[in-house]
Amino acid sequence: MPIAAVVADANVLLSAVVGKAARRVFDEFDVVVHVAAFTCGEVEEYLPLMAEKYHLERELVFLSWRLLPFQRHSFAKCERYFRGALAAMKSRDPEDAHALALARRLRLPLWSNDRDLKIPGQLFFPTAKLLSALERGIKS
């Protein structure tokens, strides 16, 4: 079965917002992207910096974010999985535990370019590999 859905981490969402390769996942493929509410907060915090870094109009960056088609999930949706995800991230960035917990809860691959999220037992795709898999219709 082709990849139908993924859980996205903040770095790929920020990349999509500024028009990098991650944007193709949203624009060219029929894949549902799920995002933890905490991850949305992280993205929103960095939007002004991304606009400045890429010399983009701040309003356009915020509009691009608001128009990204994804399903946002509250902490309550994955709370039961959070403690285990936090333990898996013990020597890494604990903020990434939100995306990992949601991926575990939904039993979906994790989409991130952050190698810290490459956890044993968790299907993981950086953008390049996800695009390749989607292009070839590889089974997840």
Beta strands, then each sheet from edge to edge (+ up, - down):
strand 1: 5-8
strand 2: 32-36
strand 3: 71-73
strand 4: 110-111
strand 5: 124-125
sheet 1: 3+ 2+ 1+ 4+ 5+
end
